[in-house]
Every structure is written in C-alpha cells, then in structure tokens.
Amino acid sequence: MPPSAVVASVREDELAIMLTGLDEGAEQVAETVAGHLIEVAGLPLGVEGEEFELSARVGASLLPGDA
C-alpha cells in the first residue's frame, strides 16, 4: 500500500482506500493495489486453530475522469 493511502471503514464489511498524489500511471497503480488486496484476502486466515478462507471484490474509480 502506498504510504499516502488513506483507508476508511465504510461499513462493517467494506473498506474505502483513497490513493492520493497519483499522476501518470494512476490506472496501473490502482490495478496493482487492487490485485494485491485480492491476493492477500485470498490467503488462509488462522484463528484459534481454525482456518478460514476470505474473498474480496474490488471496484475502482479514477477522479476526475470517473466522476
């Protein structure tokens, strides 16, 4: 995650991530971050001896173009 990223809890099962200061290559950065988040969410999660599998969906908007 880029150091300038802002992460906020939107709902109990939703997060919003704002990447700031992106100019050229913003779309590639957004795709890379989204791919990494999906990859990490897909890793098994161990809690008190139990293993859980999570899943994630990612949507992205690039401003001002997608506004």
C-alpha positions as CSV (number, residue, x, y, z in Angstrom):
1,M,0.0,0.0,0.0
2,P,1.5,3.4,-0.9
3,P,2.4,5.5,2.2
4,S,0.0,8.2,1.1
5,A,-3.0,5.9,1.0
6,V,-6.0,6.7,3.3
7,V,-8.0,3.7,4.4
8,A,-11.5,4.1,5.9
9,S,-14.1,1.7,7.2
10,V,-17.3,2.4,5.3
11,R,-19.5,-0.4,6.7
12,E,-18.7,-3.5,8.8
13,D,-17.6,-5.4,5.7
14,E,-16.5,-2.6,3.4
15,L,-13.3,-0.5,3.2
16,A,-12.6,2.5,1.0
17,I,-9.0,3.2,0.0
18,M,-8.0,6.6,-1.4
19,L,-4.7,6.8,-3.2
20,T,-3.6,10.4,-3.5
21,G,-0.9,12.2,-5.4
22,L,-1.1,9.9,-8.5
23,D,-0.5,11.4,-11.9
24,E,0.8,9.5,-14.8
25,G,0.4,5.7,-14.3
26,A,-2.5,6.2,-11.8
27,E,-4.5,3.4,-13.5
28,Q,-1.6,1.0,-13.3
29,V,-1.1,1.8,-9.6
30,A,-4.8,1.3,-8.9
31,E,-4.7,-2.1,-10.7
32,T,-1.6,-3.1,-8.8
33,V,-3.1,-2.2,-5.4
34,A,-6.4,-3.9,-6.2
35,G,-4.6,-7.1,-7.3
36,H,-2.5,-7.1,-4.2
37,L,-5.6,-6.7,-2.0
38,I,-7.4,-9.6,-3.7
39,E,-4.3,-11.7,-3.4
40,V,-3.9,-11.0,0.3
41,A,-7.6,-11.5,1.1
42,G,-7.3,-14.9,-0.6
43,L,-4.7,-16.2,1.8
44,P,-5.9,-18.6,4.5
45,L,-6.6,-16.9,7.9
46,G,-5.9,-18.9,11.0
47,V,-7.8,-18.0,14.2
48,E,-7.6,-20.1,17.4
49,G,-6.6,-23.3,15.4
50,E,-9.3,-22.8,12.8
51,E,-8.6,-21.9,9.2
52,F,-10.8,-19.6,7.3
53,E,-10.9,-18.5,3.6
54,L,-11.9,-15.0,2.7
55,S,-12.9,-13.4,-0.5
56,A,-12.8,-9.9,-1.8
57,R,-14.3,-7.8,-4.6
58,V,-12.7,-4.5,-5.7
59,G,-14.2,-1.6,-7.5
60,A,-12.1,1.4,-8.6
61,S,-12.7,4.9,-9.7
62,L,-10.2,7.4,-11.0
63,L,-11.1,11.0,-10.5
64,P,-11.9,13.3,-12.1
65,G,-12.5,11.1,-15.1
66,D,-14.9,8.7,-13.4
67,A,-16.8,11.4,-11.5
